[in-house]
Amino acid sequence: MKVEGFIAGRLRFKGRMAVVAIAISFFIMIISVAISSGFSHELRSAISRMTGDIVVSNTPLGTEGVSDPLEDWPALAEKSSEFPGVVAAAPAVYRAGIIKDGDEIFGAMFKGTPQDTASLEIRLPSDLAASLHKQAGDEILAYFISDRVKVRRLRIASVYDNNIDTGDNSIIYLPIGDLQRLNGWEAGEASALELTLDGRRRSRMELRETAAEISMLTGLAASSTADSYGQLFDWLDLIDYNVYAILALMTAVAGFNMISGLLILLFRNISTIGTLKSLGMTDRSIAGVFLRTAARTVGLGMLAGNAAALLFCALQAATKFLKLNPENYFVSFVPVHVNLPGILLADAAAFAVIMLLLLLPSLFISKVDPSVTVKTE
């Protein structure tokens, strides 16, 4: 056992405030990383469930939701599924319509999907259901206008509650075959093919690059959610910048708390420093003794802060007790996602910066004169 480690094992910070301060700083840092990752994971996954990550079509969808149909979408889906990162491909038919309830008129976008199979049965968003005063089992009349007005009586199979509010909560889901017949299309035709990517490839840059490559591969128009929901991605970037600021601030707070704690420890052990110098230990070795003691304190506070933060994340994920206004934050609760690599990186970076800051008070050791301090009691 090295002598530095032996001596450091017998030195202790007086009081628990240093550990508490470090624990609070790391708690805030880990919570910030978890919430930032939670927003990114929740919003991007929710958008992917609604529209896929890449939308492939002949032309951009018009205001009526009708474009030149993709022909033989199964062959296109098979071709797209071979592209790196694409994990699923599903057709969709879009058609704008009007719902009339008494004297009130509501516009809505109807989306036909293969997942919905019961003909003329729909899944209605909860906000629209509340406006219509409808519930599962009720019927509504929908009007579709093109060269002539087409009317369909639709039965509400279920009411769905979308956690994300992006302005698309007016989408009404129904079987793809219903809208194909309404448009006069064949079974192999669709408005668009929606591609879902691996969750690790949903950054703004990767989405745009993948959309561009798919467009070149297929010769069709391909748009990504990074463009369709650009404002939301800008908002996520802003959250990330705030997290970086919080990490820097909390690291500085923890570092300066430890600097004051280490200075106190050094002042209390001036005679010990002088004795070690008189025994032939170098300033560097003596600094190593006190830095080991400080590192132990930082490590203990880091573990306590991490444990408390992970417990908080588990409770929030299970109960969602912290709520948000979806009109301002897009989701109705504070999302948390334990991004283990991100947490470990934040821990390692903060620990390294704190230890570097502690080199400053260690310079005090070189100023200690053994001929004076060994007489101090």
N, C-alpha and C positions, 0 to 999 in steps of 0.2 A: 504493500500500500504506500503510495507516495505521501511524503510529509505534508504537502499542501492539502491533500484530501483529508488526512488525519486531523489537522488543525481546523480545517473548515467544518468538519463534523462536530466540533465542539463550540463553534460560534453560532449564535442565534440572534435574529432580529428581536429587539424588545417590543412587545405588543403585537397585536394582530391586525392593526390597521393597514399595514403594507399589503398583507395577503388579501384583505377585504377589498382594498382599492384595485389591486390587480384583477381579482375575480370579477368585480363589477365591470371593469373595462373590457375584459374578454367576453363577459356575458353579452354586453351591448354589441361587440363586434360580431359574435357568432349569430346573434338574433338578426342583425342587419343583413348578413350574408344569407341566412335562411329565408328571410322575407323577400329579399331581392330575387333569389332563386325561385321562391314560391310564386311570385308574380309572373316571372318569365315562364315557368313550367305550366302554371294554370292557364294563363291567357293563350299561349301558343298551342297548348293541347286542345283548349276549347275551340279555337278558330279552326284547327285541323279537323276536329270532329264535325264542324258545321260545313266547311267548304273544301276540305283537303288542304294540302300545302301548295300544290301547283294545280292550276285549272287550265286544261288544254281544250281549245275550241277552234272552230274555223275562223270566226270573227268575234270581237268583243260582244258580250251580251248586251242587247239593247234595253231600253226602258221597259219594254214589255216582257223581257226575259226570253225572247225568241231570237235565235240566231240561225244562220244556215246550219242545219243539223250535221253532226259528225256521222259519217256513214261507216258501218261496220266497226262500231266501237270495240267489240270483243277483240278484234285483231290488233287494234291500237293499244288496248289494255295489255295484251300479251307482249307487245313490242316495248311498251313503256316499263313493264315490270322487270325487264332485263337491265334497266338503267340502274347504276349503282346508287343505293340509298332509297330507292322506291320500294316500299313494303306492301302497298295496296293500291288498287286502282278501281274506281267505281263510277258508273255513268250517272248523270243527273239531267233532268229536264226541268227548265225554269219557265214559268209563265206568270206574268202579272195578272192580278184579278181584283175584283171589287166585292166586298161583302156588305150587304145592306141589312140593317137592323132597324126597323121602323123608319124614322126620318133620318137616321144617322147612316153615313157611308164611311166604310173603312177600306183603305187600300192595303193590299197584302201581296207578298210574293209567294207563289206556290212552287214547291220543289218536289219533283217526283224522284223517288229513290228505290233501288231494288230491295231495301230492307223492309219497306212497307208493302204488304201483300194483299190486304183486304180491300177490294175495289170500292171506291167512293167513300172510304173511311179515312179520316185525317187525324193528324196530331197537331193540336192547336197550342200556340204559346200562351202562357198563363196571363200575361198582361192584356193580350187581345181577348182572351176568354172573359176576363174581368170586365173589360169595356163592353163586351157583347152580352154580359150576364148569362153566359153559357157554361155548361159543364159536360163531362163525359156522358154520352148517350143522347145529347140534344142534336138537332139538325140545323144546318144553316144553308142559305142559298148563296152561291158564288156566281158572279157574272164575269165572263171573259170577252173582251172586245177586240176585234180585228176588223175583217171586212164585214162581219156581222156579229151580233151579240149571241153568245152561247151561255146557257144557264145550266148549272149542275147543283143538284141537291146532295149535300155531303153530310155524313154522320160523324160526329166527334167521337173518335175511338178513345182518345186520352188527351190530357192537358199536360204539357211539359213545362218545367221551370228551368230556364237557362240561367246559370250562375253568372255568365258574362254578358254585359250590356254593351254591344258594339253598334247598335242601331239596326241589327239584323234580327231582332227578336220578333219581327212580324212574319217570319218565314213559317209557312204552313206545309207540313209534310204529308204526302199521300203516295200511293203506288205509282211507279214510273209509267206503267201501262196506261193509267188514266190520262196522263198528260200527253202521251204519245198519240193516243186516239184523238184527243182534243185537237192536237196540232196536225193530225192526218199523217203521222209518221209511222215508219215501219219499226219492228221490234229492235232492229240493230242500229237505230238512229237515236241520237241524244244531243242535248244542247252542249254538253261539255263532259269531259272525262276528268274526274278529280283524283289526283295522285296524293297519297300520304307518304311522307318521308320518315325515315328513322328519326326518333326524337333528338338524337345527337347532331342532326344536320338541319336544325331549324334556326340558325342564326341568320341575320338579315343578308349577309354576304353570300352564305351558302344557298339560301333560297333563291336569290336572284341569279347566281351562277348556274344553279340546277335548272331553273326555268329557261335561261338562255340556251343551255345545252340541249334541253328537250325540244325547244323550238327548232333548233338547227337539225336535230335528229329526225323530227317528224315533219318539218315544213309547215307546222300549224302555229297558231297564236298560243303562247303559254305565259300565263301571269302567275306571280307568286303572291302569297299573303303579305309579304314584306311591302309590296306595292299597293295591294288592295286595302291594307290596314296600316298604311305608313304612319299615321298619327299615333296609333297604339305602339308601334315599334319605337317611335321617337320618345314616347313616354317611358317605355322600359329602359331606354338608354339613359334617360334623365335619372331614373331610380339608381341605375348602376353608378353614375357619377356621384350621386349623394352617398352611396355606400362607400365609395373610395374615400370621400371626405371624412365620413364617420370613422373608417378604419384608421386613417392618418391621425385624426384628432384623439381617438381613444388610445392609440399607441403612444402618442406624445404625452397624454395624461398619465398613463401607466409608467412610462419611462421617467418622467419628472418626479412621480411619487417614489419610484425606486431610487432615484438619485438622492433625494432628501433622506430616505431611509438608510442608504449606504453611507452617506456623510455622517449621519448620527452614529452608525456602527463604527466608523473609522475614528471619530472623536472619542468614543467611549473606550476604544482599544489602542489609544496612542502609545501607552506604555508597552503593550504587546507588540506593536509594530517596531518600537525601538529595540525591544529585546530580541526580536527575530533578526533585525538588521545587525545587531551586535554579535549574533551567532553565525553571521555570514550569509544569510538569505538575501537574495537580490530583490530590488524593487519589483521586478516582474513576477517573481515567485510569490512575494507577499500579496501583490495585487491579485494573483491567481487564487489565493486563499479566500479573500473577501468576495471575489467574483463568483466563486463556487457557492459561497453562502447565499449571495444574491440570486444566483441562478436557481437554487433550491426553492427560494421564496417565490420567484416568478413562476416556476414550474407548478408549485402547489396552488397558487392563485389561478393559473391558467387551467389546471384540471378542475378546480372548483367552478370556475366560470363556464367552462365547457359543459360540465355535468348539469348545472342549473339551466343553461340555454337549451340543451337537448331535451331536458324534462319539460321545459316550456313548449318546445316545438311538438313534442308528443301529445301534450294536453290540447294544444291549439288544433292540431291535425285531427284529433279524435272528437273534440267537442265544438270547435269553431266558435268559442265563446267571445272572441273579439270580432265585432261586426264592422262593416264599412258601408258607405253609401255607394251603390253601384253606378250612380250617375256621375260620380266624381272619380271612382277608382276601378270601374269596370267589373268588379266582383263584389259580392255581398259580405265577404268575410276576409280576414287577414290570412292570406295563403302562406304556408311555410313548406319548404322543401329542403330536406337535409342533403345538401350537396357536399358529400364527404371530401372529395378532392379540394373543393373551394374552402371548406372549413380548415382542413389540414394546412393548406397554403397560407391562409390568413394567420393561423397559429404560428407557423414557422417564421413567416415574415415579421410578425409583431415581436416574437421572442428574440429574433436576431437583431432587430432595431433597438429593442430595450437593452440588450446586452452591449450593443455598441455605444449607446448613450451612457452606460455605466462606466465606460472607460474614462469619462471625464473626471468624476470624483476620484478615480484611482490614481490620478496624477498627484493627488494630495500626499500620497505615500512618499514620493521622492523628496518632499519638503520636510519630512520628519527627521530630526537630528537625534540619533541614539544617545549622545552624551547628555542631552537635556531630558528626553522623555523617560529614560530608564529610572530617573529619580522621581518621576511623578507617581503619586499613589492614588 
